[in-house]
């Protein structure tokens, strides 16, 4: 289960509030906060729902973290949790009418804050920060999220001009939050080391990441691009569909059965497609045919309790599959390819020529020979005879991984040289390490 992304801690007083309640500070009276009275929920909900369709510039494009909190909701909740409700100041707003008018003014700020296009509106963010600061005598509290996950809460706290601290038990969210919260402040320069001009430190760092990521892509493509050829008359290959397979335990059948939970290829409206298993011409394995339709789809060959042979309907017990894997007889078979033709994407059955390209000699990757954990709660592969990280990949995938690792080291050295030429000192945390980590 993902850690909860809800804790907000006032570092000065140590009081904790979870999206509601008071924030106490030494020497400052506890005042009723706006969130305890009312919120413009319609605007917050609308923008939070809209945010799901926004891709460009959203942290979710860095990594799709599960249970990510909407940025709009976090921004609104933080603001409303820190700003006093007008009823907390009867000297300034003595009547209900005065309070309602002031509350409406604060609602207007929130309704502007939650709009995606306003996320970098410096004037609006400054206004929001000033509203928060004046509720704490000019010294707003720091925000700590000890289980930050995707980082929505600390990111929005920082956007509102607050000191934000984030951590997590999982190293991946720690990396995500380091990228989003720390790197721009750590290397606050306006000129990218890769050349060009930026208008902010964030843009400078982003320009360097894009530049060196593009170089990495070009170098890897030059090394292994030939392993992903276009078929005659075909489009650009995008996705390869593979399945683990075992031999049917029925002696009278003996067909290689792909272990597939579901045959659906695309559920996108207007582009629905699924695969239907068909016996290969030699009768020893299965190919697929592509059906461009909504359904009905054929049943998968694999369930939690075991599999089923589509040729003879023989049940394939889960214990049999595990034993085949432990004996080294678990195989893989490419079933289909998704190609891009202009702006369209189509599915085509895999051919023997497609499979031949993948039959290359795997590279020597000692770093992939590490053993997988055998903890039964987390790691299933060892129960099927897949005991090292190498066992999880095909030869072609290993070649690509090895190319990325080799070229990543080369790019890191290039970033270090460019950083030195730009006058960045190498003491402390190196710029090259941080630029590489964002990838």
BELDA-V707840 format. One record per residue. N is the residue number from 1. SS is DSSP state (a for helix, b for strand, c for the rest). PHI is phi as a letter, one per 20 degrees, with the letter a starting at -180 (NA if undefined). OMEGA is omega in whole degrees, 0 to 359 (none if undefined). Layout:
# BELDA-V707840
n = {N & N}
ss = {SS & SS}
phi = {PHI & PHI}
omega = {OMEGA & OMEGA}
This chain:
# BELDA-V707840
n = {1 & 2 & 3 & 4 & 5 & 6 & 7 & 8 & 9 & 10 & 11 & 12 & 13 & 14 & 15 & 16 & 17 & 18 & 19 & 20 & 21 & 22 & 23 & 24 & 25 & 26 & 27 & 28 & 29 & 30 & 31 & 32 & 33 & 34 & 35 & 36 & 37 & 38 & 39 & 40 & 41 & 42 & 43 & 44 & 45 & 46 & 47 & 48 & 49 & 50 & 51 & 52 & 53 & 54 & 55 & 56 & 57 & 58 & 59 & 60 & 61 & 62 & 63 & 64 & 65 & 66 & 67 & 68 & 69 & 70 & 71 & 72 & 73 & 74 & 75 & 76 & 77 & 78 & 79 & 80 & 81 & 82 & 83 & 84 & 85 & 86 & 87 & 88 & 89 & 90 & 91 & 92 & 93 & 94 & 95 & 96 & 97 & 98 & 99 & 100 & 101 & 102 & 103 & 104 & 105 & 106 & 107 & 108 & 109 & 110 & 111 & 112 & 113 & 114 & 115 & 116 & 117 & 118 & 119 & 120 & 121 & 122 & 123 & 124 & 125 & 126 & 127 & 128 & 129 & 130 & 131 & 132 & 133 & 134 & 135 & 136 & 137 & 138 & 139 & 140 & 141 & 142 & 143 & 144 & 145 & 146 & 147 & 148 & 149 & 150 & 151 & 152 & 153 & 154 & 155 & 156 & 157 & 158 & 159 & 160 & 161 & 162 & 163 & 164 & 165 & 166 & 167 & 168 & 169 & 170 & 171 & 172 & 173 & 174 & 175 & 176 & 177 & 178 & 179 & 180 & 181 & 182 & 183 & 184 & 185 & 186 & 187 & 188 & 189 & 190 & 191 & 192 & 193 & 194 & 195 & 196 & 197 & 198 & 199 & 200 & 201 & 202 & 203 & 204 & 205 & 206 & 207 & 208 & 209 & 210 & 211 & 212 & 213 & 214 & 215 & 216 & 217 & 218 & 219 & 220 & 221 & 222 & 223 & 224 & 225 & 226 & 227 & 228 & 229 & 230 & 231 & 232 & 233 & 234 & 235 & 236 & 237 & 238 & 239 & 240 & 241 & 242 & 243 & 244 & 245 & 246 & 247 & 248 & 249 & 250 & 251 & 252 & 253 & 254 & 255 & 256 & 257 & 258 & 259 & 260 & 261 & 262 & 263 & 264 & 265 & 266 & 267 & 268 & 269 & 270 & 271 & 272 & 273 & 274 & 275 & 276 & 277 & 278 & 279 & 280 & 281 & 282 & 283 & 284 & 285 & 286 & 287 & 288 & 289 & 290 & 291 & 292 & 293 & 294 & 295 & 296 & 297 & 298 & 299 & 300 & 301 & 302 & 303 & 304 & 305 & 306 & 307 & 308 & 309 & 310 & 311 & 312 & 313 & 314 & 315 & 316 & 317 & 318 & 319 & 320 & 321 & 322 & 323 & 324 & 325 & 326 & 327 & 328 & 329 & 330 & 331 & 332 & 333 & 334 & 335 & 336 & 337 & 338 & 339 & 340 & 341 & 342 & 343 & 344 & 345 & 346 & 347 & 348 & 349 & 350 & 351 & 352 & 353 & 354 & 355 & 356 & 357 & 358 & 359 & 360 & 361 & 362 & 363 & 364 & 365 & 366 & 367 & 368 & 369 & 370 & 371 & 372 & 373 & 374 & 375 & 376 & 377 & 378 & 379 & 380 & 381 & 382 & 383 & 384 & 385 & 386 & 387 & 388 & 389 & 390 & 391 & 392 & 393 & 394 & 395 & 396 & 397 & 398 & 399 & 400 & 401 & 402 & 403 & 404 & 405 & 406 & 407 & 408 & 409 & 410 & 411 & 412 & 413 & 414 & 415 & 416 & 417 & 418 & 419 & 420 & 421 & 422 & 423 & 424 & 425 & 426 & 427 & 428 & 429 & 430 & 431 & 432 & 433 & 434 & 435 & 436 & 437 & 438 & 439}
ss = {c & c & c & c & c & c & c & b & b & b & c & c & c & c & c & b & b & c & c & c & c & c & c & c & b & c & c & b & c & c & c & c & b & a & a & a & c & c & c & c & a & a & a & a & a & a & a & a & a & a & a & a & a & c & c & c & c & c & a & a & a & c & c & c & c & c & c & c & c & c & a & a & a & a & a & a & a & a & a & a & a & a & c & b & c & a & a & a & c & c & c & c & c & c & c & a & a & a & a & a & a & a & a & a & a & a & a & a & a & a & a & a & a & c & c & a & a & a & c & c & c & a & a & a & a & a & a & a & a & a & a & a & a & a & a & a & c & c & c & c & c & c & b & b & b & c & c & c & c & c & c & a & a & a & a & a & a & a & a & c & c & c & c & b & b & b & c & c & c & c & a & a & a & a & a & a & a & a & a & a & a & c & a & a & a & a & c & c & c & c & c & c & c & c & c & c & c & c & c & c & a & a & a & a & a & a & a & a & a & a & a & a & a & a & a & a & a & a & a & a & a & a & a & a & a & a & a & c & c & c & c & c & c & c & c & b & b & b & b & b & b & b & b & b & b & b & b & c & c & c & c & c & c & c & c & b & b & b & c & c & c & b & c & b & b & b & c & c & c & c & c & c & b & b & b & b & b & b & b & c & c & c & c & c & c & b & b & b & b & b & b & c & c & c & c & c & c & c & b & c & c & b & b & c & c & b & b & b & c & c & c & c & c & c & b & b & b & a & a & a & a & a & a & a & a & a & c & c & c & c & b & b & b & b & b & b & b & b & b & b & b & c & c & b & b & b & b & b & b & c & c & a & a & a & a & a & a & a & c & c & c & c & c & c & c & a & a & a & c & c & b & c & c & c & c & c & c & c & c & c & a & a & a & a & c & c & c & b & a & a & a & a & c & c & a & a & a & a & a & a & a & a & a & a & a & a & a & a & a & a & a & a & a & a & a & a & a & a & a & a & a & c & c & c & c & c & c & c & c & c & a & a & a & a & a & a & a & c & c}
phi = {NA & f & g & f & d & c & f & c & c & e & f & f & d & m & f & d & c & d & m & a & n & e & d & e & c & g & n & d & f & f & d & f & e & g & f & f & d & a & b & f & f & f & f & f & f & f & f & f & f & f & f & f & e & e & d & f & n & e & g & f & f & f & a & e & e & f & l & f & f & g & f & f & f & f & f & f & f & f & f & f & f & d & e & f & f & g & f & f & c & f & f & e & c & f & d & f & f & f & f & f & f & f & f & f & f & f & f & f & f & f & f & f & f & f & f & g & f & e & f & d & f & f & f & f & f & f & f & f & f & f & f & f & f & f & e & c & l & n & c & f & f & e & d & c & c & f & c & f & l & f & n & f & f & f & f & f & f & f & f & e & n & e & f & c & c & c & b & a & e & e & f & f & f & f & f & g & f & f & f & f & d & d & f & f & f & f & c & e & c & e & d & f & f & e & o & n & c & c & e & b & g & f & f & f & f & f & f & f & f & f & f & f & f & f & f & f & f & f & f & f & f & f & e & c & g & f & e & c & f & e & f & g & m & e & e & f & f & d & c & d & d & d & b & f & b & c & f & g & f & f & g & f & d & m & f & f & d & f & e & c & f & b & e & f & d & b & d & f & g & n & c & f & b & b & d & c & f & c & f & f & g & e & m & d & b & d & d & c & d & e & d & e & a & f & q & f & e & f & f & f & e & c & c & f & e & q & c & b & e & f & e & d & m & f & f & d & f & f & f & f & f & f & f & f & f & f & e & m & d & f & d & c & b & f & d & b & c & d & d & d & d & m & e & d & c & c & d & c & f & f & d & f & f & f & f & f & f & e & e & e & f & f & f & e & c & f & f & e & e & f & f & f & f & d & f & f & f & d & d & e & g & g & f & d & n & e & d & c & f & g & f & e & c & e & g & f & f & f & f & f & g & f & f & f & f & f & f & f & f & f & f & g & f & f & f & f & f & f & f & f & f & e & n & e & f & e & f & m & f & e & f & f & f & f & f & f & f & f & e}
omega = {181 & 176 & 181 & 182 & 189 & 190 & 173 & 186 & 173 & 184 & 183 & 185 & 178 & 178 & 183 & 175 & 181 & 176 & 176 & 176 & 186 & 170 & 184 & 175 & 179 & 177 & 180 & 181 & 178 & 181 & 179 & 183 & 184 & 184 & 180 & 185 & 183 & 177 & 174 & 189 & 182 & 180 & 180 & 180 & 181 & 182 & 177 & 178 & 180 & 183 & 181 & 182 & 182 & 182 & 186 & 176 & 182 & 179 & 180 & 177 & 175 & 176 & 180 & 181 & 181 & 179 & 178 & 178 & 178 & 181 & 182 & 181 & 179 & 180 & 181 & 182 & 178 & 180 & 184 & 180 & 183 & 182 & 180 & 170 & 180 & 180 & 178 & 181 & 181 & 178 & 179 & 184 & 188 & 184 & 178 & 179 & 178 & 180 & 179 & 179 & 179 & 178 & 179 & 178 & 178 & 177 & 179 & 178 & 180 & 182 & 174 & 182 & 187 & 180 & 185 & 182 & 181 & 186 & 179 & 177 & 186 & 180 & 180 & 180 & 177 & 178 & 179 & 179 & 180 & 177 & 178 & 185 & 184 & 176 & 180 & 179 & 176 & 181 & 181 & 183 & 171 & 182 & 178 & 174 & 186 & 177 & 195 & 180 & 181 & 172 & 183 & 184 & 180 & 178 & 181 & 174 & 179 & 179 & 179 & 175 & 181 & 172 & 185 & 178 & 183 & 175 & 179 & 176 & 182 & 182 & 180 & 176 & 175 & 178 & 180 & 182 & 175 & 180 & 187 & 190 & 191 & 192 & 182 & 179 & 184 & 181 & 184 & 179 & 184 & 184 & 177 & 179 & 179 & 180 & 179 & 182 & 175 & 182 & 178 & 177 & 179 & 179 & 179 & 179 & 180 & 179 & 178 & 180 & 179 & 183 & 184 & 174 & 177 & 176 & 179 & 179 & 180 & 182 & 180 & 179 & 178 & 182 & 189 & 181 & 182 & 179 & 180 & 185 & 171 & 175 & 180 & 181 & 182 & 179 & 180 & 179 & 182 & 185 & 174 & 180 & 181 & 174 & 168 & 183 & 175 & 176 & 178 & 182 & 178 & 182 & 181 & 181 & 176 & 180 & 174 & 187 & 175 & 181 & 187 & 180 & 180 & 185 & 181 & 178 & 181 & 176 & 182 & 184 & 181 & 179 & 182 & 179 & 173 & 179 & 174 & 182 & 177 & 179 & 176 & 182 & 181 & 176 & 183 & 182 & 181 & 165 & 176 & 166 & 184 & 177 & 179 & 182 & 182 & 181 & 1 & 181 & 174 & 178 & 175 & 181 & 186 & 173 & 181 & 183 & 180 & 184 & 180 & 179 & 180 & 183 & 184 & 179 & 178 & 176 & 179 & 184 & 179 & 179 & 178 & 180 & 179 & 180 & 176 & 177 & 180 & 178 & 179 & 182 & 175 & 184 & 175 & 178 & 175 & 184 & 186 & 180 & 170 & 182 & 175 & 176 & 184 & 179 & 181 & 176 & 183 & 177 & 179 & 177 & 177 & 178 & 177 & 179 & 176 & 183 & 181 & 182 & 184 & 183 & 182 & 177 & 182 & 179 & 176 & 181 & 183 & 183 & 178 & 182 & 178 & 182 & 175 & 176 & 177 & 179 & 186 & 182 & 188 & 192 & 178 & 186 & 181 & 178 & 179 & 177 & 179 & 192 & 179 & 178 & 179 & 183 & 183 & 188 & 173 & 183 & 181 & 178 & 177 & 179 & 180 & 179 & 181 & 179 & 179 & 181 & 181 & 183 & 177 & 176 & 180 & 180 & 179 & 178 & 179 & 179 & 180 & 179 & 180 & 179 & 178 & 179 & 180 & 176 & 176 & 181 & 184 & 180 & 182 & 181 & 185 & 179 & 181 & 180 & 183 & 178 & 180 & 183 & 180 & 177 & none}
